[in-house]
Amino acid sequence: MPGALFCVFCGHEFPVSFYALRMNIFEKIVNREIPATIVYEDDDTLAFMDIGPIIKGHTLVIPKTCYDPVTETPDEVLTKLMLVSKRIAAAQIEGLGADGVNIIQNNGRAAGQLVPHIHFHVIPRFDGDGHHWNWDAKQYDSPDEMEQLAVKIREGLAE
Ligand code: 5GP
């Protein structure tokens, strides 16, 4: 485990102790061992307010059973998570007057994941809310470079 983790979006540094503290934090929320502001619950799924919102209203959607990462999560669980995320997005538009919604799902430390329990971030967006993803689009050196990477992904799909 490294000495620190860095948020890929804002560059914020989280010490390892923060990471360790949060390792099972969502299971603790599911088990009601720590409080959370819950907005939706059913037999399999929980949706609650993110304690550190990117935009106020930022909601997390999780399965009550811990799976991680997305590639190890059963299809039916992913389907349920996306359907609940869709409902939360609609509720943010209806209830909060959001003009748009980001739905984000991080996998692995390199992707900015802090809590190893699959979750979808549902983030309400408002015209002029001032938030900007650091969407630093790159360019391929050549069409051939892009095609070479596409070949490897196709090979992965065939496995
Ligand atoms: P990740 O970086 O793993 O995709 O996102 C984890 C999210 O969990 C972060 O947005 C963070 O603010 C949120 N979070 C971490 N600890 C807690 C907590 O104790 N309660 C709540 N409600 N959210 C948390």
Backbone and ligand atoms as CSV (ligand in chain L), in Angstrom:
chain,resi,resn,atom,element,x,y,z
A,1,MET,N,N,0.845,-1.194,0.000
A,1,MET,CA,C,0.000,0.000,0.000
A,1,MET,C,C,0.887,1.253,0.000
A,2,PRO,N,N,0.592,2.222,-0.856
A,2,PRO,CA,C,1.440,3.409,-0.929
A,2,PRO,C,C,1.257,4.295,0.282
A,3,GLY,N,N,2.118,5.317,0.408
A,3,GLY,CA,C,2.035,6.235,1.538
A,3,GLY,C,C,0.884,7.191,1.451
A,4,ALA,N,N,0.379,7.418,0.248
A,4,ALA,CA,C,-0.725,8.349,0.079
A,4,ALA,C,C,-1.467,8.000,-1.202
A,5,LEU,N,N,-2.716,8.442,-1.269
A,5,LEU,CA,C,-3.521,8.261,-2.474
A,5,LEU,C,C,-3.917,9.640,-2.965
A,6,PHE,N,N,-4.035,9.769,-4.291
A,6,PHE,CA,C,-4.358,11.070,-4.857
A,6,PHE,C,C,-5.651,10.963,-5.656
A,7,CYS,N,N,-6.576,11.884,-5.414
A,7,CYS,CA,C,-7.812,11.930,-6.191
A,7,CYS,C,C,-7.461,12.288,-7.641
A,8,VAL,N,N,-7.923,11.448,-8.610
A,8,VAL,CA,C,-7.586,11.718,-10.007
A,8,VAL,C,C,-8.316,12.949,-10.520
A,9,PHE,N,N,-9.382,13.361,-9.838
A,9,PHE,CA,C,-10.154,14.504,-10.330
A,9,PHE,C,C,-9.597,15.826,-9.802
A,10,CYS,N,N,-9.311,15.893,-8.488
A,10,CYS,CA,C,-8.915,17.190,-7.934
A,10,CYS,C,C,-7.476,17.200,-7.424
A,11,GLY,N,N,-6.794,16.028,-7.434
A,11,GLY,CA,C,-5.416,15.990,-6.982
A,11,GLY,C,C,-5.250,15.967,-5.473
A,12,HIS,N,N,-6.379,15.955,-4.735
A,12,HIS,CA,C,-6.300,15.967,-3.274
A,12,HIS,C,C,-5.560,14.724,-2.781
A,13,GLU,N,N,-4.696,14.902,-1.770
A,13,GLU,CA,C,-3.926,13.793,-1.228
A,13,GLU,C,C,-4.632,13.236,0.004
A,14,PHE,N,N,-4.869,11.910,-0.007
A,14,PHE,CA,C,-5.457,11.238,1.139
A,14,PHE,C,C,-4.386,10.360,1.771
A,15,PRO,N,N,-4.064,10.533,3.049
A,15,PRO,CA,C,-3.083,9.656,3.689
A,15,PRO,C,C,-3.623,8.240,3.797
A,16,VAL,N,N,-2.718,7.268,3.932
A,16,VAL,CA,C,-3.125,5.868,4.005
A,16,VAL,C,C,-4.087,5.629,5.158
A,17,SER,N,N,-3.899,6.335,6.256
A,17,SER,CA,C,-4.780,6.122,7.409
A,17,SER,C,C,-6.230,6.421,7.032
A,18,PHE,N,N,-6.448,7.429,6.191
A,18,PHE,CA,C,-7.795,7.753,5.721
A,18,PHE,C,C,-8.350,6.572,4.934
A,19,TYR,N,N,-7.499,6.014,4.037
A,19,TYR,CA,C,-7.919,4.879,3.222
A,19,TYR,C,C,-8.289,3.692,4.107
A,20,ALA,N,N,-7.399,3.384,5.091
A,20,ALA,CA,C,-7.638,2.242,5.966
A,20,ALA,C,C,-8.942,2.413,6.740
A,21,LEU,N,N,-9.164,3.642,7.230
A,21,LEU,CA,C,-10.385,3.916,7.980
A,21,LEU,C,C,-11.620,3.627,7.149
A,22,ARG,N,N,-11.523,3.887,5.833
A,22,ARG,CA,C,-12.687,3.794,4.987
A,22,ARG,C,C,-12.843,2.440,4.295
A,23,MET,N,N,-11.959,1.497,4.588
A,23,MET,CA,C,-11.964,0.244,3.852
A,23,MET,C,C,-13.315,-0.449,3.865
A,24,ASN,N,N,-13.969,-0.487,5.030
A,24,ASN,CA,C,-15.255,-1.176,5.099
A,24,ASN,C,C,-16.385,-0.219,5.472
A,25,ILE,N,N,-16.187,1.029,5.122
A,25,ILE,CA,C,-17.118,2.039,5.599
A,25,ILE,C,C,-18.530,1.819,5.044
A,26,PHE,N,N,-18.649,1.350,3.803
A,26,PHE,CA,C,-19.991,1.172,3.242
A,26,PHE,C,C,-20.696,-0.028,3.874
A,27,GLU,N,N,-19.915,-1.062,4.215
A,27,GLU,CA,C,-20.535,-2.179,4.925
A,27,GLU,C,C,-21.052,-1.725,6.287
A,28,LYS,N,N,-20.311,-0.836,6.917
A,28,LYS,CA,C,-20.764,-0.303,8.207
A,28,LYS,C,C,-22.045,0.505,8.034
A,29,ILE,N,N,-22.158,1.212,6.917
A,29,ILE,CA,C,-23.399,1.963,6.658
A,29,ILE,C,C,-24.553,0.986,6.414
A,30,VAL,N,N,-24.307,-0.056,5.626
A,30,VAL,CA,C,-25.350,-1.064,5.367
A,30,VAL,C,C,-25.817,-1.678,6.678
A,31,ASN,N,N,-24.860,-1.976,7.564
A,31,ASN,CA,C,-25.182,-2.632,8.836
A,31,ASN,C,C,-25.647,-1.669,9.921
A,32,ARG,N,N,-25.764,-0.392,9.550
A,32,ARG,CA,C,-26.216,0.654,10.495
A,32,ARG,C,C,-25.251,0.805,11.680
A,33,GLU,N,N,-23.974,0.471,11.437
A,33,GLU,CA,C,-22.965,0.667,12.494
A,33,GLU,C,C,-22.505,2.119,12.540
A,34,ILE,N,N,-22.613,2.810,11.408
A,34,ILE,CA,C,-22.374,4.251,11.387
A,34,ILE,C,C,-23.524,4.903,10.633
A,35,PRO,N,N,-23.789,6.181,10.935
A,35,PRO,CA,C,-24.955,6.828,10.314
A,35,PRO,C,C,-24.695,7.248,8.871
A,36,ALA,N,N,-25.769,7.327,8.124
A,36,ALA,CA,C,-25.719,7.898,6.773
A,36,ALA,C,C,-27.099,8.482,6.493
A,37,THR,N,N,-27.118,9.459,5.603
A,37,THR,CA,C,-28.391,10.074,5.222
A,37,THR,C,C,-28.919,9.320,4.007
A,38,ILE,N,N,-29.829,8.384,4.280
A,38,ILE,CA,C,-30.315,7.457,3.252
A,38,ILE,C,C,-31.486,8.099,2.499
A,39,VAL,N,N,-31.443,7.987,1.169
A,39,VAL,CA,C,-32.550,8.518,0.366
A,39,VAL,C,C,-33.368,7.404,-0.274
A,40,TYR,N,N,-32.809,6.192,-0.381
A,40,TYR,CA,C,-33.536,5.082,-1.007
A,40,TYR,C,C,-32.985,3.776,-0.464
A,41,GLU,N,N,-33.876,2.814,-0.257
A,41,GLU,CA,C,-33.446,1.485,0.183
A,41,GLU,C,C,-34.428,0.446,-0.324
A,42,ASP,N,N,-33.906,-0.691,-0.780
A,42,ASP,CA,C,-34.738,-1.868,-1.012
A,42,ASP,C,C,-33.966,-3.087,-0.504
A,43,ASP,N,N,-34.413,-4.278,-0.849
A,43,ASP,CA,C,-33.801,-5.485,-0.279
A,43,ASP,C,C,-32.311,-5.597,-0.613
A,44,ASP,N,N,-31.914,-5.082,-1.789
A,44,ASP,CA,C,-30.547,-5.306,-2.278
A,44,ASP,C,C,-29.689,-4.054,-2.330
A,45,THR,N,N,-30.313,-2.910,-2.269
A,45,THR,CA,C,-29.631,-1.674,-2.672
A,45,THR,C,C,-29.858,-0.562,-1.660
A,46,LEU,N,N,-28.844,0.297,-1.542
A,46,LEU,CA,C,-28.940,1.458,-0.652
A,46,LEU,C,C,-28.426,2.675,-1.423
A,47,ALA,N,N,-29.102,3.804,-1.253
A,47,ALA,CA,C,-28.616,5.068,-1.825
A,47,ALA,C,C,-28.580,6.095,-0.704
A,48,PHE,N,N,-27.437,6.765,-0.566
A,48,PHE,CA,C,-27.273,7.720,0.530
A,48,PHE,C,C,-26.393,8.883,0.087
A,49,MET,N,N,-26.485,9.969,0.843
A,49,MET,CA,C,-25.760,11.193,0.493
A,49,MET,C,C,-24.265,10.986,0.711
A,50,ASP,N,N,-23.462,11.386,-0.289
A,50,ASP,CA,C,-22.007,11.351,-0.139
A,50,ASP,C,C,-21.593,12.399,0.883
A,51,ILE,N,N,-20.709,11.991,1.799
A,51,ILE,CA,C,-20.290,12.894,2.882
A,51,ILE,C,C,-19.398,14.031,2.353
A,52,GLY,N,N,-18.830,13.842,1.175
A,52,GLY,CA,C,-17.969,14.877,0.583
A,52,GLY,C,C,-18.443,15.213,-0.819
A,53,PRO,N,N,-19.561,15.904,-0.944
A,53,PRO,CA,C,-20.189,16.061,-2.269
A,53,PRO,C,C,-19.355,16.894,-3.244
A,54,ILE,N,N,-19.246,16.401,-4.472
A,54,ILE,CA,C,-18.665,17.196,-5.559
A,54,ILE,C,C,-19.576,18.398,-5.827
A,55,ILE,N,N,-20.871,18.100,-5.847
A,55,ILE,CA,C,-21.926,19.115,-5.905
A,55,ILE,C,C,-22.947,18.692,-4.857
A,56,LYS,N,N,-23.516,19.648,-4.115
A,56,LYS,CA,C,-24.460,19.302,-3.057
A,56,LYS,C,C,-25.641,18.520,-3.643
A,57,GLY,N,N,-25.946,17.384,-3.007
A,57,GLY,CA,C,-26.949,16.460,-3.532
A,57,GLY,C,C,-26.315,15.180,-4.062
A,58,HIS,N,N,-24.988,15.178,-4.212
A,58,HIS,CA,C,-24.204,14.010,-4.659
A,58,HIS,C,C,-24.608,12.779,-3.837
A,59,THR,N,N,-25.039,11.748,-4.544
A,59,THR,CA,C,-25.602,10.553,-3.904
A,59,THR,C,C,-24.823,9.320,-4.340
A,60,LEU,N,N,-24.638,8.373,-3.421
A,60,LEU,CA,C,-23.967,7.113,-3.733
A,60,LEU,C,C,-24.987,5.991,-3.774
A,61,VAL,N,N,-24.861,5.098,-4.758
A,61,VAL,CA,C,-25.746,3.938,-4.892
A,61,VAL,C,C,-24.890,2.687,-4.758
A,62,ILE,N,N,-25.214,1.840,-3.790
A,62,ILE,CA,C,-24.387,0.652,-3.524
A,62,ILE,C,C,-25.278,-0.592,-3.389
A,63,PRO,N,N,-24.699,-1.774,-3.661
A,63,PRO,CA,C,-25.398,-3.012,-3.300
A,63,PRO,C,C,-25.174,-3.278,-1.807
A,64,LYS,N,N,-26.131,-3.918,-1.162
A,64,LYS,CA,C,-25.945,-4.224,0.260
A,64,LYS,C,C,-24.864,-5.293,0.449
A,65,THR,N,N,-24.721,-6.158,-0.538
A,65,THR,CA,C,-23.623,-7.127,-0.522
A,65,THR,C,C,-22.424,-6.499,-1.205
A,66,CYS,N,N,-21.244,-6.673,-0.614
A,66,CYS,CA,C,-20.040,-6.048,-1.170
A,66,CYS,C,C,-19.493,-6.831,-2.354
A,67,TYR,N,N,-19.401,-6.144,-3.504
A,67,TYR,CA,C,-18.681,-6.660,-4.667
A,67,TYR,C,C,-17.674,-5.590,-5.073
A,68,ASP,N,N,-16.574,-6.029,-5.675
A,68,ASP,CA,C,-15.575,-5.085,-6.140
A,68,ASP,C,C,-14.504,-5.845,-6.909
A,69,PRO,N,N,-14.018,-5.340,-8.027
A,69,PRO,CA,C,-14.462,-4.166,-8.767
A,69,PRO,C,C,-15.614,-4.495,-9.707
A,70,VAL,N,N,-15.879,-3.613,-10.659
A,70,VAL,CA,C,-17.019,-3.814,-11.558
A,70,VAL,C,C,-16.896,-5.119,-12.337
A,71,THR,N,N,-15.660,-5.513,-12.671
A,71,THR,CA,C,-15.459,-6.733,-13.470
A,71,THR,C,C,-15.763,-7.996,-12.672
A,72,GLU,N,N,-15.865,-7.882,-11.347
A,72,GLU,CA,C,-16.184,-9.034,-10.502
A,72,GLU,C,C,-17.616,-8.953,-9.971
A,73,THR,N,N,-18.373,-7.998,-10.443
A,73,THR,CA,C,-19.727,-7.794,-9.932
A,73,THR,C,C,-20.732,-8.490,-10.854
A,74,PRO,N,N,-21.640,-9.291,-10.295
A,74,PRO,CA,C,-22.606,-10.012,-11.141
A,74,PRO,C,C,-23.461,-9.064,-11.987
A,75,ASP,N,N,-23.797,-9.530,-13.187
A,75,ASP,CA,C,-24.560,-8.689,-14.120
A,75,ASP,C,C,-25.862,-8.185,-13.503
A,76,GLU,N,N,-26.554,-9.076,-12.763
A,76,GLU,CA,C,-27.853,-8.668,-12.224
A,76,GLU,C,C,-27.699,-7.580,-11.155
A,77,VAL,N,N,-26.561,-7.600,-10.452
A,77,VAL,CA,C,-26.301,-6.549,-9.450
A,77,VAL,C,C,-26.030,-5.216,-10.166
A,78,LEU,N,N,-25.223,-5.270,-11.230
A,78,LEU,CA,C,-24.939,-4.050,-11.995
A,78,LEU,C,C,-26.203,-3.475,-12.611
A,79,THR,N,N,-27.051,-4.355,-13.104
A,79,THR,CA,C,-28.314,-3.892,-13.695
A,79,THR,C,C,-29.138,-3.153,-12.657
A,80,LYS,N,N,-29.237,-3.750,-11.467
A,80,LYS,CA,C,-30.017,-3.118,-10.395
A,80,LYS,C,C,-29.418,-1.772,-9.997
A,81,LEU,N,N,-28.078,-1.727,-9.873
A,81,LEU,CA,C,-27.419,-0.476,-9.473
A,81,LEU,C,C,-27.681,0.626,-10.499
A,82,MET,N,N,-27.632,0.268,-11.771
A,82,MET,CA,C,-27.853,1.297,-12.794
A,82,MET,C,C,-29.310,1.751,-12.811
A,83,LEU,N,N,-30.228,0.827,-12.596
A,83,LEU,CA,C,-31.647,1.220,-12.581
A,83,LEU,C,C,-31.947,2.136,-11.396
A,84,VAL,N,N,-31.351,1.825,-10.233
A,84,VAL,CA,C,-31.561,2.719,-9.072
A,84,VAL,C,C,-30.867,4.065,-9.324
A,85,SER,N,N,-29.672,4.037,-9.929
A,85,SER,CA,C,-28.985,5.299,-10.243
A,85,SER,C,C,-29.828,6.157,-11.179
A,86,LYS,N,N,-30.478,5.507,-12.121
A,86,LYS,CA,C,-31.368,6.241,-13.035
A,86,LYS,C,C,-32.501,6.912,-12.266
A,87,ARG,N,N,-33.064,6.196,-11.291
A,87,ARG,CA,C,-34.154,6.788,-10.480
A,87,ARG,C,C,-33.640,7.956,-9.649
A,88,ILE,N,N,-32.438,7.791,-9.087
A,88,ILE,CA,C,-31.859,8.889,-8.288
A,88,ILE,C,C,-31.607,10.107,-9.192
A,89,ALA,N,N,-31.090,9.853,-10.399
A,89,ALA,CA,C,-30.844,10.957,-11.335
A,89,ALA,C,C,-32.146,11.695,-11.633
A,90,ALA,N,N,-33.203,10.928,-11.894
A,90,ALA,CA,C,-34.497,11.556,-12.185
A,90,ALA,C,C,-34.984,12.360,-10.984
A,91,ALA,N,N,-34.738,11.823,-9.772
A,91,ALA,CA,C,-35.170,12.525,-8.554
A,91,ALA,C,C,-34.355,13.798,-8.336
A,92,GLN,N,N,-33.090,13.774,-8.729
A,92,GLN,CA,C,-32.268,14.998,-8.596
A,92,GLN,C,C,-32.767,16.065,-9.572
A,93,ILE,N,N,-33.176,15.633,-10.746
A,93,ILE,CA,C,-33.708,16.593,-11.727
A,93,ILE,C,C,-35.054,17.132,-11.240
A,94,GLU,N,N,-35.922,16.215,-10.773
A,94,GLU,CA,C,-37.254,16.635,-10.315
A,94,GLU,C,C,-37.191,17.376,-8.989
A,95,GLY,N,N,-36.462,16.773,-8.035
A,95,GLY,CA,C,-36.501,17.287,-6.665
A,95,GLY,C,C,-35.561,18.442,-6.403
A,96,LEU,N,N,-34.393,18.404,-7.034
A,96,LEU,CA,C,-33.393,19.463,-6.806
A,96,LEU,C,C,-33.376,20.496,-7.915
A,97,GLY,N,N,-34.083,20.204,-9.006
A,97,GLY,CA,C,-34.042,21.119,-10.148
A,97,GLY,C,C,-32.733,21.050,-10.909
A,98,ALA,N,N,-32.054,19.883,-10.829
A,98,ALA,CA,C,-30.786,19.754,-11.544
A,98,ALA,C,C,-31.001,19.894,-13.052
A,99,ASP,N,N,-30.011,20.514,-13.695
A,99,ASP,CA,C,-30.064,20.679,-15.153
A,99,ASP,C,C,-29.417,19.505,-15.869
A,100,GLY,N,N,-28.614,18.732,-15.144
A,100,GLY,CA,C,-27.939,17.567,-15.696
A,100,GLY,C,C,-27.446,16.690,-14.564
A,101,VAL,N,N,-26.917,15.522,-14.898
A,101,VAL,CA,C,-26.443,14.573,-13.882
A,101,VAL,C,C,-25.210,13.855,-14.424
A,102,ASN,N,N,-24.178,13.715,-13.596
A,102,ASN,CA,C,-23.058,12.825,-13.897
A,102,ASN,C,C,-23.250,11.531,-13.118
A,103,ILE,N,N,-23.122,10.387,-13.800
A,103,ILE,CA,C,-23.087,9.083,-13.130
A,103,ILE,C,C,-21.691,8.520,-13.365
A,104,ILE,N,N,-20.983,8.280,-12.252
A,104,ILE,CA,C,-19.567,7.907,-12.316
A,104,ILE,C,C,-19.331,6.665,-11.471
A,105,GLN,N,N,-18.424,5.810,-11.932
A,105,GLN,CA,C,-18.113,4.585,-11.187
A,105,GLN,C,C,-16.616,4.334,-11.308
A,106,ASN,N,N,-15.889,4.413,-10.206
A,106,ASN,CA,C,-14.432,4.287,-10.201
A,106,ASN,C,C,-14.011,2.865,-9.821
A,107,ASN,N,N,-12.954,2.378,-10.478
A,107,ASN,CA,C,-12.420,1.042,-10.165
A,107,ASN,C,C,-10.915,1.104,-10.018
A,108,GLY,N,N,-10.440,0.836,-8.822
A,108,GLY,CA,C,-9.003,0.779,-8.591
A,108,GLY,C,C,-8.436,2.122,-8.180
A,109,ARG,N,N,-7.313,2.054,-7.476
A,109,ARG,CA,C,-6.697,3.286,-6.978
A,109,ARG,C,C,-6.284,4.199,-8.122
A,110,ALA,N,N,-5.821,3.590,-9.240
A,110,ALA,CA,C,-5.394,4.411,-10.384
A,110,ALA,C,C,-6.552,5.218,-10.946
A,111,ALA,N,N,-7.781,4.729,-10.715
A,111,ALA,CA,C,-8.976,5.406,-11.218
A,111,ALA,C,C,-9.615,6.287,-10.153
A,112,GLY,N,N,-8.953,6.421,-9.013
A,112,GLY,CA,C,-9.467,7.312,-7.981
A,112,GLY,C,C,-10.402,6.663,-6.977
A,113,GLN,N,N,-10.511,5.330,-7.005
A,113,GLN,CA,C,-11.406,4.663,-6.061
A,113,GLN,C,C,-10.792,4.645,-4.671
A,114,LEU,N,N,-11.594,5.036,-3.684
A,114,LEU,CA,C,-11.156,5.000,-2.293
A,114,LEU,C,C,-11.829,3.879,-1.509
A,115,VAL,N,N,-13.082,3.626,-1.794
A,115,VAL,CA,C,-13.830,2.635,-1.008
A,115,VAL,C,C,-14.035,1.380,-1.855
A,116,PRO,N,N,-13.461,0.230,-1.435
A,116,PRO,CA,C,-13.502,-0.985,-2.246
A,116,PRO,C,C,-14.814,-1.759,-2.090
A,117,HIS,N,N,-15.897,-1.110,-2.418
A,117,HIS,CA,C,-17.253,-1.684,-2.389
A,117,HIS,C,C,-17.952,-0.974,-3.547
A,118,ILE,N,N,-18.331,-1.716,-4.568
A,118,ILE,CA,C,-18.784,-1.051,-5.796
A,118,ILE,C,C,-19.866,-0.015,-5.500
A,119,HIS,N,N,-19.741,1.125,-6.161
A,119,HIS,CA,C,-20.727,2.197,-5.965
A,119,HIS,C,C,-20.780,3.084,-7.188
A,120,PHE,N,N,-21.952,3.612,-7.432
A,120,PHE,CA,C,-22.157,4.605,-8.474
A,120,PHE,C,C,-22.328,5.956,-7.806
A,121,HIS,N,N,-21.583,6.951,-8.302
A,121,HIS,CA,C,-21.784,8.333,-7.875
A,121,HIS,C,C,-22.855,8.942,-8.785
A,122,VAL,N,N,-23.900,9.498,-8.201
A,122,VAL,CA,C,-24.912,10.209,-8.987
A,122,VAL,C,C,-24.851,11.671,-8.540
A,123,ILE,N,N,-24.377,12.514,-9.438
A,123,ILE,CA,C,-24.011,13.887,-9.071
A,123,ILE,C,C,-24.885,14.870,-9.848
A,124,PRO,N,N,-25.711,15.631,-9.122
A,124,PRO,CA,C,-26.553,16.610,-9.837
A,124,PRO,C,C,-25.701,17.750,-10.365
A,125,ARG,N,N,-26.027,18.235,-11.532
A,125,ARG,CA,C,-25.287,19.352,-12.127
A,125,ARG,C,C,-26.250,20.485,-12.468
A,126,PHE,N,N,-25.755,21.665,-12.259
A,126,PHE,CA,C,-26.560,22.862,-12.465
A,126,PHE,C,C,-25.830,23.782,-13.436
A,127,ASP,N,N,-26.575,24.405,-14.324
A,127,ASP,CA,C,-25.948,25.361,-15.238
A,127,ASP,C,C,-25.151,26.365,-14.418
A,128,GLY,N,N,-23.894,26.533,-14.775
A,128,GLY,CA,C,-23.064,27.504,-14.081
A,128,GLY,C,C,-22.655,27.094,-12.681
A,129,ASP,N,N,-22.693,25.785,-12.374
A,129,ASP,CA,C,-22.335,25.365,-10.996
A,129,ASP,C,C,-20.834,25.496,-10.713
A,130,GLY,N,N,-20.053,25.779,-11.722
A,130,GLY,CA,C,-18.642,26.091,-11.502
A,130,GLY,C,C,-17.740,24.884,-11.416
A,131,HIS,N,N,-18.307,23.672,-11.433
A,131,HIS,CA,C,-17.453,22.483,-11.353
A,131,HIS,C,C,-16.988,22.093,-12.759
A,132,HIS,N,N,-15.698,21.759,-12.857
A,132,HIS,CA,C,-15.150,21.329,-14.147
A,132,HIS,C,C,-14.345,20.058,-13.927
A,133,TRP,N,N,-14.700,18.973,-14.606
A,133,TRP,CA,C,-13.859,17.778,-14.576
A,133,TRP,C,C,-12.565,18.122,-15.284
A,134,ASN,N,N,-11.484,17.598,-14.788
A,134,ASN,CA,C,-10.199,17.816,-15.451
A,134,ASN,C,C,-10.083,16.851,-16.633
A,135,TRP,N,N,-10.957,17.063,-17.615
A,135,TRP,CA,C,-11.083,16.140,-18.753
A,135,TRP,C,C,-10.034,16.523,-19.783
A,136,ASP,N,N,-8.814,16.046,-19.544
A,136,ASP,CA,C,-7.648,16.470,-20.291
A,136,ASP,C,C,-7.486,15.560,-21.505
A,137,ALA,N,N,-8.267,15.810,-22.557
A,137,ALA,CA,C,-8.261,14.931,-23.734
A,137,ALA,C,C,-6.894,14.930,-24.410
A,138,LYS,N,N,-6.420,13.723,-24.709
A,138,LYS,CA,C,-5.123,13.558,-25.381
A,138,LYS,C,C,-5.351,13.272,-26.865
A,139,GLN,N,N,-4.240,13.127,-27.593
A,139,GLN,CA,C,-4.308,12.735,-28.996
A,139,GLN,C,C,-3.430,11.504,-29.214
A,140,TYR,N,N,-3.891,10.590,-30.088
A,140,TYR,CA,C,-3.013,9.485,-30.493
A,140,TYR,C,C,-1.912,10.027,-31.394
A,141,ASP,N,N,-0.742,9.377,-31.333
A,141,ASP,CA,C,0.362,9.805,-32.187
A,141,ASP,C,C,0.024,9.589,-33.660
A,142,SER,N,N,-0.801,8.541,-33.910
A,142,SER,CA,C,-1.141,8.210,-35.295
A,142,SER,C,C,-2.397,7.339,-35.285
A,143,PRO,N,N,-3.096,7.221,-36.416
A,143,PRO,CA,C,-4.229,6.283,-36.491
A,143,PRO,C,C,-3.775,4.859,-36.170
A,144,ASP,N,N,-2.548,4.522,-36.531
A,144,ASP,CA,C,-2.040,3.174,-36.275
A,144,ASP,C,C,-1.938,2.894,-34.774
A,145,GLU,N,N,-1.506,3.891,-34.017
A,145,GLU,CA,C,-1.429,3.693,-32.563
A,145,GLU,C,C,-2.808,3.390,-31.990
A,146,MET,N,N,-3.824,4.141,-32.440
A,146,MET,CA,C,-5.190,3.872,-31.973
A,146,MET,C,C,-5.630,2.461,-32.351
A,147,GLU,N,N,-5.333,2.056,-33.596
A,147,GLU,CA,C,-5.744,0.738,-34.066
A,147,GLU,C,C,-5.047,-0.370,-33.271
A,148,GLN,N,N,-3.768,-0.170,-32.924
A,148,GLN,CA,C,-3.040,-1.174,-32.148
A,148,GLN,C,C,-3.701,-1.404,-30.790
A,149,LEU,N,N,-4.139,-0.318,-30.165
A,149,LEU,CA,C,-4.803,-0.456,-28.871
A,149,LEU,C,C,-6.172,-1.103,-29.039
A,150,ALA,N,N,-6.862,-0.758,-30.133
A,150,ALA,CA,C,-8.170,-1.375,-30.407
A,150,ALA,C,C,-8.019,-2.882,-30.598
A,151,VAL,N,N,-6.939,-3.296,-31.262
A,151,VAL,CA,C,-6.685,-4.733,-31.465
A,151,VAL,C,C,-6.593,-5.438,-30.113
A,152,LYS,N,N,-5.864,-4.828,-29.162
A,152,LYS,CA,C,-5.693,-5.461,-27.852
A,152,LYS,C,C,-7.019,-5.534,-27.092
A,153,ILE,N,N,-7.843,-4.513,-27.227
A,153,ILE,CA,C,-9.154,-4.557,-26.552
A,153,ILE,C,C,-10.032,-5.625,-27.199
A,154,ARG,N,N,-10.005,-5.707,-28.527
A,154,ARG,CA,C,-10.794,-6.766,-29.200
A,154,ARG,C,C,-10.323,-8.139,-28.751
A,155,GLU,N,N,-9.008,-8.295,-28.604
A,155,GLU,CA,C,-8.481,-9.583,-28.127
A,155,GLU,C,C,-9.001,-9.884,-26.723
A,156,GLY,N,N,-9.044,-8.836,-25.883
A,156,GLY,CA,C,-9.578,-9.018,-24.536
A,156,GLY,C,C,-11.035,-9.426,-24.552
A,157,LEU,N,N,-11.800,-8.857,-25.470
A,157,LEU,CA,C,-13.218,-9.204,-25.585
A,157,LEU,C,C,-13.401,-10.650,-26.012
A,158,ALA,N,N,-12.450,-11.153,-26.808
A,158,ALA,CA,C,-12.576,-12.516,-27.333
A,158,ALA,C,C,-12.231,-13.560,-26.285
A,159,GLU,N,N,-11.565,-13.161,-25.202
A,159,GLU,CA,C,-11.119,-14.149,-24.192
A,159,GLU,C,C,-12.275,-14.601,-23.319
L,1,5GP,P1,P,-14.591,6.481,-4.568
L,1,5GP,O1,O,-13.430,7.442,-4.585
L,1,5GP,O2,O,-14.263,5.208,-3.871
L,1,5GP,O3,O,-15.199,6.284,-5.929
L,1,5GP,O4,O,-15.720,7.246,-3.753
L,1,5GP,C1,C,-15.918,7.057,-2.376
L,1,5GP,C2,C,-16.883,8.111,-1.922
L,1,5GP,O5,O,-17.311,7.766,-0.620
L,1,5GP,C3,C,-16.271,9.525,-1.828
L,1,5GP,O6,O,-16.991,10.408,-2.678
L,1,5GP,C4,C,-16.404,9.889,-0.360
L,1,5GP,O7,O,-16.756,11.237,-0.142
L,1,5GP,C5,C,-17.497,8.947,0.115
L,1,5GP,N1,N,-17.386,8.593,1.527
L,1,5GP,C6,C,-16.253,8.186,2.164
L,1,5GP,N2,N,-16.521,7.925,3.457
L,1,5GP,C7,C,-17.850,8.163,3.634
L,1,5GP,C8,C,-18.709,8.071,4.777
L,1,5GP,O8,O,-18.302,7.717,5.877
L,1,5GP,N3,N,-20.017,8.379,4.578
L,1,5GP,C9,C,-20.499,8.795,3.364
L,1,5GP,N4,N,-21.807,9.090,3.278
L,1,5GP,N5,N,-19.718,8.892,2.262
L,1,5GP,C10,C,-18.400,8.586,2.402
